[in-house]
């Protein structure tokens, strides 16, 4: 894992970004589900 080439660094950062995005998406979906459940009552 000692590869310091820009390409490998770019790959790592894009993976981090996509993980952050999917976590964010899950949070938003959970919030949307909660608000939808609250509206049904």
WOUR-V802905 format. One record per run of one state. SS is the DSSP state (hx for helix, st for strand, lp for the rest). FROM is the first residue (numbers start at 0). LEN is the number of residues. If there is no record, write none. Layout:
SS_FROM_LEN / SS_FROM_LEN
//
This chain:
lp_0_5 / hx_5_35 / lp_40_1
//
